[in-house]
Amino acid sequence: MEQNLSIRLDAINDNISLIQRKNGLTFGTDALLLAAYIDGMYKSAVELGAGTGVISLLLLKRKKARSITALEIQPDFAEIVKQNATANGFIDSMDTVCCDLREYTCKDKHSLVFSNPPYMRCDSGKRNEYDEKNIARHEVKGTIFDFCKCASRILKFGGAFYAVYRPDRLADLISAMRECKIEPKRMTLVHADEASPPSMLLIEGKYGATASMRVTPPLILYKDHGHSSYSEDYEHILASGNFPDTFRITNTKAKKEI
């Protein structure tokens, strides 16, 4: 049998086996942190722009969601999402839909929508030689407004929206969320170390909620500038799959399934 050299298989957190494309975006800190940032237990959820489906897999593994619909516009990646769901025993609780999220609608509303969306405008940043990376990184197939608009169409009133994004586009993110009636409720800036500027942000919003946002303490990933050891907060996230209580709005353990 001829070996597919464009595919790799990796063992990642929570004993998940992840099929990834070598030319595509691979599992990283942003996906890991978003899965940990999502609080609560949800009956049904939708991932916008699933990629390999890794965030959905982590949420199912940690029992943060009972069922997830993963939307992915690239057919090759949609097939990988299905393969990853099957390989990790979640084929019955994870549905993959290959579609353009700008056109996606559903009959039943959901309690959770989450995304690691493209964070670069089409007119900015270095273009990659592989189209699949351009689609994952640049807003070729939808802007942040399109992602938020899709979330607003499919969320229940009071439903949760989570995203990981770039700090330099925070204004665009909050503007899009509010225009789509998703009120930002919690935000955390992530720094590599105490001396470095933030490299990403995590945000939680509620559909139809009133205005009030908590900015948590920053998450520092490494104790030192040489990045030789993780911070206590990051160690906690890696070990538990959740952020420490100081980064939360409420005690997740007391929450019922939504």
C-alpha positions in Angstrom: 0.0 0.0 0.0 1.3 3.4 -0.9 2.0 5.6 2.0 0.3 9.0 2.1 3.2 11.3 2.8 1.0 14.4 3.3 -0.7 12.9 6.4 0.8 12.5 9.9 -0.6 10.8 13.0 0.1 12.4 16.4 -0.7 11.4 20.0 -1.8 14.6 21.8 -3.4 15.6 25.1 -6.1 13.4 26.7 -4.8 10.3 24.8 -6.3 11.6 21.5 -4.9 10.3 18.3 -4.9 13.1 15.7 -4.6 12.8 12.0 -3.2 16.0 10.5 -2.1 17.3 7.1 1.5 18.2 7.0 0.7 21.2 4.8 -2.2 22.4 6.9 -2.3 24.1 10.3 -1.4 21.6 13.0 -2.5 21.3 16.7 -1.1 24.1 18.8 -1.5 26.1 21.9 -4.4 28.2 20.6 -6.6 25.1 20.2 -5.5 23.6 23.5 -6.3 26.9 25.4 -9.7 27.4 23.8 -10.8 23.9 24.8 -9.7 24.6 28.3 -11.3 28.0 28.4 -14.7 26.7 27.6 -16.7 26.3 30.8 -19.7 24.2 31.6 -21.4 21.2 30.2 -23.5 21.6 27.0 -26.0 19.3 25.4 -25.3 20.4 21.8 -22.5 22.5 20.3 -21.2 23.7 16.9 -17.6 24.3 15.9 -17.1 26.9 13.2 -14.1 26.1 11.0 -13.1 22.7 12.5 -9.8 22.1 10.8 -8.9 18.6 12.1 -11.7 18.7 14.7 -9.2 18.7 17.6 -11.1 21.2 19.7 -14.3 19.2 19.4 -12.5 16.0 20.3 -11.0 17.6 23.4 -14.5 18.9 24.5 -16.1 15.5 24.0 -13.3 13.7 25.8 -13.6 16.1 28.7 -17.4 15.7 28.7 -17.9 19.5 28.2 -20.3 18.7 25.3 -22.6 15.8 24.7 -22.8 16.2 20.9 -21.0 18.5 18.5 -21.6 19.5 14.9 -18.2 20.4 13.2 -18.4 22.8 10.2 -15.5 22.7 7.8 -15.5 24.3 4.3 -12.5 22.4 2.9 -13.5 18.9 1.8 -10.1 17.3 2.5 -10.2 18.6 6.1 -13.9 17.6 6.6 -12.9 14.1 5.7 -10.1 14.2 8.3 -12.5 15.5 10.9 -14.7 12.4 10.2 -11.6 10.1 10.4 -10.5 11.7 13.7 -14.0 11.3 15.2 -14.0 7.6 14.2 -10.5 6.9 15.4 -11.2 8.4 18.8 -14.6 6.7 19.3 -16.8 9.8 18.8 -18.4 9.1 15.5 -21.9 8.9 17.2 -21.5 12.2 19.0 -19.7 14.3 16.4 -21.3 15.2 13.1 -19.2 16.7 10.4 -20.7 19.1 7.8 -18.7 20.3 4.9 -20.2 23.7 4.1 -19.7 27.4 3.9 -20.7 28.7 7.4 -21.9 31.9 5.8 -24.8 29.8 4.4 -25.3 27.4 7.3 -28.6 27.3 9.1 -30.1 24.6 11.4 -33.5 23.8 12.7 -32.6 23.4 16.4 -30.7 26.1 18.3 -27.6 25.2 20.2 -26.2 26.1 23.6 -22.6 26.5 22.6 -20.7 27.8 19.5 -16.9 28.0 19.5 -14.2 28.8 16.9 -10.6 29.3 16.2 -11.3 31.5 13.2 -8.9 32.9 10.6 -7.3 35.9 12.2 -5.7 37.8 9.3 -7.4 40.0 6.8 -7.0 39.0 3.2 -4.9 42.1 2.5 -2.4 41.5 5.4 0.3 39.0 6.3 2.5 36.8 4.3 0.7 34.5 1.9 1.5 30.8 2.3 2.2 28.6 -0.8 -0.5 26.2 0.3 -4.1 27.3 -0.2 -5.3 25.3 2.8 -3.1 27.4 5.1 -4.2 30.6 3.5 -7.9 29.6 4.1 -7.1 28.7 7.7 -5.1 31.9 8.5 -6.7 34.5 6.2 -10.4 35.6 6.0 -10.7 34.1 2.5 -13.9 32.1 3.3 -15.4 34.5 5.9 -14.6 37.4 8.1 -14.9 37.5 11.9 -18.3 39.2 11.3 -19.4 36.2 9.2 -18.3 33.8 12.0 -20.2 35.8 14.6 -23.2 36.1 12.4 -23.4 32.4 11.9 -23.1 31.9 15.7 -26.0 34.3 16.3 -28.2 32.4 13.8 -27.7 29.0 15.6 -27.4 30.0 19.3 -30.1 29.7 21.8 -30.9 32.9 23.7 -28.3 33.0 26.4 -26.1 30.5 24.6 -22.3 30.8 24.9 -19.9 31.8 22.2 -16.1 31.2 22.6 -13.2 32.2 20.4 -9.4 32.5 20.4 -8.1 35.4 18.4 -5.3 38.0 18.0 -5.0 41.0 20.3 -4.4 43.4 17.4 -7.8 42.6 16.1 -9.7 42.8 19.4 -11.7 45.9 18.2 -12.9 43.9 15.1 -13.8 40.9 17.2 -15.8 42.9 19.8 -17.5 45.0 17.1 -18.6 41.9 15.3 -19.9 40.2 18.4 -21.9 43.1 19.5 -23.3 43.7 16.0 -24.5 40.1 16.1 -26.0 40.5 19.6 -23.3 38.4 21.3 -22.2 40.3 24.3 -18.6 39.8 25.5 -18.6 38.6 29.1 -15.1 37.4 29.8 -11.7 37.9 28.2 -8.2 36.7 28.9 -4.9 37.9 27.3 -2.2 35.3 26.8 1.5 36.1 27.1 4.4 33.8 26.4 6.2 35.3 29.5 5.9 38.4 31.8 8.1 40.5 29.5 6.3 39.7 26.2 3.3 41.4 24.8 0.1 39.3 24.5 0.2 36.9 21.6 -3.5 35.8 21.7 -6.7 36.4 23.5 -9.6 34.1 24.6 -13.1 35.5 24.8 -16.5 34.3 26.0 -19.8 35.9 25.0 -23.5 35.3 25.6 -26.1 35.7 22.9 -28.7 38.3 23.9 -27.0 39.2 27.2 -26.7 42.6 28.8 -23.4 44.6 28.8 -20.8 43.5 31.4 -17.4 42.0 30.7 -14.8 40.7 33.1 -11.1 41.0 32.0 -9.3 38.3 33.9 -5.7 38.3 35.0 -3.4 37.6 32.1 -2.3 34.0 31.4 1.5 33.7 31.4 2.7 30.5 29.8 6.3 30.4 30.9 8.0 31.4 34.2 11.1 32.7 32.4 12.1 34.6 29.3 14.0 31.5 28.1 10.8 29.4 28.2 12.5 26.6 30.1 9.6 25.9 32.5 5.8 26.4 32.5 3.9 28.7 34.8 1.7 27.2 37.6 -1.4 28.4 35.7 -0.4 26.7 32.5 0.7 23.6 34.4 -2.8 23.5 35.8 -4.4 23.8 32.4 -2.2 21.0 30.9 -3.0 18.7 33.8 -6.7 19.4 34.3 -8.0 20.6 30.9 -9.5 23.6 32.6 -8.4 27.1 33.6 -7.8 27.8 37.3 -10.8 29.3 39.2 -9.3 32.8 39.2 -9.9 32.9 35.4 -13.6 31.9 35.6 -16.8 33.9 36.1 -18.5 31.2 38.2 -17.7 27.8 39.6 -18.0 25.3 36.7 -18.5 22.4 39.1 -21.8 23.8 40.3 -23.2 24.2 36.7 -25.8 21.9 35.3 -25.8 20.8 31.7 -27.1 23.5 29.4 
